[in-house]
Amino acid sequence: MLPPQNVLIVGGAGYIGSHVALTLLRQGIQTTIADNLSTSDEAVVATLRQFGANRLRFVKADMLSKRQLAELYSSTKPDVTIHLAGLKQVAESFAEPGRYHRTNVGGLANVLAAMDESGCRQMVFSSSASVYGNPEYLPMDEKHPTAPLSPYGESKLKCEGLLKQWASGGSGRRCAVLRYFNPVGCDPYLRMHRTHCPAAQPSLADTIAQVASGRLGQLEVFGSDYHTADGTCVRDFVHISDIAEAHLSALEMLSTMREEHAILNLGSGKGTTVLQLVAAFEATSGIAIPHRFRPRRQGDVPESWADISSARERMNWEPRYSREDICRAIRPVGSGEAISRLLPPLPPASVREQPAHL
């Protein structure tokens, strides 16, 4: 069955949101991006317009403003909402737990109220593996106990509870909760926006790219005494394009699923230590990444990787990119390759449309 043809992405100008928007536009889906631009850059919208100017709309809006949300839903009338907005930094959440609850949980409550008012009955929600906490077994499936170790993880778990309650209200409501593990990499067309957005908090992959390009002198590795192969944390690194494709699969699933609420892990299904990722990057790029060890960070779990069998079965989704592909995707512009060589061809003129004004 075809996915909905009018999709609103709340938080669509950010790292994950821009990749999801790109995936939808490539499929010819009418897409609205709503974002307050607090951790993103409107310039990404101009890039996305190359893939469908007449199918893309941008609205600057804040999910904490009920008035702005009411106007947004009234004007766009989406079939489904993909909710990606929120605060996402574990360390920051310990310093500002109240802000994380107000923004993530309160913001979602506002979005759901606006959806109800406008008649939008379907949502794909961005959750996190942080809801699991320390693993009781590996890989972790969706039935694994939830015991988040940070206010950020707690806010995501509260959001999941709010969504389950909302979906149980009937009237055709459906919700797919996607628990991301560790998205990394970048589509070549969006690479410059990830690199040059100063408000975006760098991930491990971003930091590796910064060291490789000379912007940073060395990589800081937090924790060297974990009971893992090399003493560093084990994570499930999954290519951002695989994550974006999963959202398209989730839209298709929503239109056919019988239950009101589904939770699905998104990862590669494989564990990789921090130093293994560094070594793979060095082997792929030929660039040495000097590093130093720092103490463990509060809220970090020693090991985490996903059982993705449910996503395979429910959404017919399979990650396509290997660890080496991921390393190529995080290779920085200016590290020996011209940007023109990194970019795949633009879509044909029949698909690509001329940029339009905001």
N, C-alpha and C positions, 0 to 999 in steps of 0.2 A: 504494500500500500504506500502511496506517495505521502511524504511528510506535509505538514501544514504549509500554506503558501504565504503566510503573513506572520512573521516572528519578531518579537521584541526581545532584545538582549539588554537586560539591566546590568550595567557595568561592562558594556561592550567595547569600550576603547582601551581596556587594559590588556595585559599580556595574553591571558587565556581568551578573553572576549574578542579581541581582534582576530585571533586565529579561528575562533568559532564563526565569526562573521564572514571571514574569507571563505570558509568551507561552505557556508550557506549560499553565499553569492555565486560561487562556482557552480552550485546546483540550480541556480536561477530562482532562488527563494527571495521574496520580498522581505527585507530586513530593516528594522529600525534599531539603531544604537542609542541608548540613553546612558549618560555618564555625567558625573559632576566634575570629572577631570582632575580630581585631587591626587591621583597617582598615575595619571596617563596624559596623553598629548593628543589634542584634536588633529594634529597633522596626520595621524594614522588614518583618519577618515578619508583624506585626499588620496592616499595610496589605495584604500579599499575601493574607492569609486572607479578605479580602472577596471574593476571586475563587474561593474553594473551600476552606473550612476543613477539610472532611473529606478533601480530596485533598492537603493540604499538611502535611508534618511537618518540624520543625526539630530538628536535633541539633547541639549544640556539640561540635566535635571538631577535632583538629589532625592534619594529614596527616603530621606528623613523629612522631606516636605510633602505632606499629604496633598496640598494644593497642586504642587507640580506634578505629582503622580496622577491625580484626577484628570488634569489637563492632558497629560501624556496618553493615558488610556482612552480618553474621550476622542482624541485626535487620530490615534493610530489604529485603534480597534484590532488588536492582535488576536490571532487564533491561539497562540501559546506564548508563554514567557520563559525565557532562559535567564535564570537569576544567578549572576556572577559577581555582583557588587558586594563589597564588605571589606573589613580590615583583616589582614592575613598574617601579621608578624607575631610569631610566638613570643619572642623576647619582649617586644613592646606590650603584649597583652598582660604580662605580669605587672608592668608599671601602671597600666591603665585598664584594669579589668572592667570597670563600670562603662567606660567608653566602648569597649568591645561588645558588651552586652547591648548597650543602647543602639549602637550602629548595626550590628549584625542581626540581632534578634528583633529589635524594634523596627529596623529598616525592612526586614522581611515581612513583619506583621503589617506594615503600611502597604507594601506591594500586594499582599494577599487581599487586603481590604479594597484596594483599587481594582484588582482583578474581579472581585465579586461584584463591585458596582458596575463594571463595564461588561460583564458577561464572559470574561476570559476564564476558562475552566481547566487549563492544562499548564503544568510547569515542569521544567527541568531545572534541578537545583544543584549548585556547586557545593558539595560538602568536602570532607577531608578525612584521610586516614588517621589524622590526629585524634579522632573520636575514640579510637581503640585503646590508646595508651600502651603500656608495656605488653608485649605479646605473651599470651599463654600457650600458643602453638603457632607454628609457621608452616606454610603460608597462611595468612589470615583471610578467612572467608567472611561473608556478611553476617554470619551468626556468632562471630567472635564477640565476647563480652566487651562492652564499651566502658572505659574508665579514663577519660582524657586527663592529661598531665598539665595542661595549661588553660588559662582563661580563654584563649583562642579556641582550643579544642572543645571546651565546655560550651562556648557560644554556638559552635557548629552543631553540637549534639542537641542543644535546646532548639535550634532551628529545625532540626530533623523531627523533633517531637511536635513542634508547632505545625509542620507540614503534614504529619500523619493525622493530627487532629483536624486540620483543614480539609484534607482529602476525604475523611470519613463523613463529612457533612453532606455528601451526596450531590445531586444536581449535575452529575456528569464530571465531577472533579477528578482529575488524575494527576499524579505527581511521580516523577522519576528522580531519585536522589542518587547522585554520582559521587562516590567517595574517591577523590583523587589521591594517588600516592605522591610521586615526585615528578611533575612535568618539567621537562628541560628541552633545550634547543629552540629553534626559531625557523619559521618559513623565511626563505631568502628575501621575499618582498617586504617582510615586516622586521627584518633584522635591525635596520637603522633606528627604528622607533624604540626597540628594546634597549639599544645601546645608548641612545641619546636622551632618554627621558629621565631627568634627574630625580623625579619624585618616586620612581619605581625602586622598590627595595631589591637589591641584587640577590639572586639565588646562587647556589654553589656553581652552577654552570656559567652564570654571568661573571662571577668572580674569576673563574678559570680563564674566561675570554679576556677579561681586563688585564690579568697577569700576562697572558700570551701577547697582547698588543702593547705591553709596556706601560699601561695606565696605572698598574699596581706593581709593586716590587716583588711580592710573594703572596701565596695563598695561605690563609690561616685555616688550619684543620683543628676542629674543636673535639678534643678527646683522642687519646692514643692508647688507652688502657682498657678498652672494651674487650669482652671475650669473643672476639671475631678473628678472622684469618690474619689480619694485620694490625688489629687493635683499634681500627677506626669504625665508625658507624656503618651499618649495612642499610642501604635504601633501595627502593624500587624505582629506578629512573625510567621514565616513559616519555617518548617523543611527544612534543606538544601537538604535532599534526595528528598523531593517533588519538590524543585526547579530544581534539576538535572533531575528528570523524565520529567519535563515540557520541557526541551530542546530536549529530545527524541521525545516527542509529536510534538514539533515545526518542527523538521526535517520531520516528516511524513506529517504535514500540508503543508509545503513548496512544496511538490511534487504534491499536488492536488489543491492548492488554485488558484483561477482565477485572483484575483487582484495582483498587483505587490508588495504591501506594507501592512503589518498588524501590529497593536499595541495591545498588550495584557498585562493586569495586572497579576502579580503572587503574591499571598499572601494566607493567611488562610481564608480571608473573615471575620475575627473577630478582634475586638480591645481588647488589654490587656494593662493595665497600667504597668509601671516599677515595682511598688511594688507588683502588682498581680503576675507578673512573679517570683519575688523573693520569695513570699509566696508559690507559686506552687513548686518552686525548693526545698524550705525547707521541704514542706510536702512530696515530692517525695523521697528526699535523706536522710532526717533526720538530715541535717547539717544546723546549724544556719548561716545566712549571715548578719553580722553586717553592717550597712550602715550609712552614714552621707549625709546631703543635702548640695549641692553647688548651686551657682547662675545658672540661665538659661544660656544655651549656644547660641551664635549667630548662626542663621540658623536652629534652632530646631522649628518644628511646634508643637502646643499643642496636636493635635489629627490627626491620619492618619490610615485608614484601607481601604482595597480594596473591590470593587465589582469585583468578579472573574467570573461572569456569561459568559463573552465572552470566556475566556479560557475553561470553561466547554463545551460551545457549539461548539467552533471552533476546539479545540484540544482534546475533550473528556478527559480532564485532571481534576483531583479532588485531592486536598491535602488529604493524608491518615493519617497523624500524628496529634495527639491531643497535647494540651498544656503540658500534663503530659509526653507524649512521647518526646516532645522537651526537657523537664527538665531532663529526663533520658539520653538524648543524650548529654547534656552538663555536665553531672556528670564527675568530673575529675578522671583520673587514680590515684590511691593511696588514694582514699577517702573511702576505706573499701571494694573494690572489686578488685580482681586480674585481670590483663589485659586479661588473658586467658578466664575468665568468661564473659568478655565484647564482645569477638569476636565471631561472628557466624561462622559456619564451612566454610572452604574454598570450592570453587566449586569443582566438581569431576575432576579427572585427565583428562578426555576427554575434559573438558573446560579449566582447568587451565594448563598453560604451564610452562616450566622451565624458570627461569630468564635468560635473554640474556644480553650481554655486550652492553653498550651505543656505 
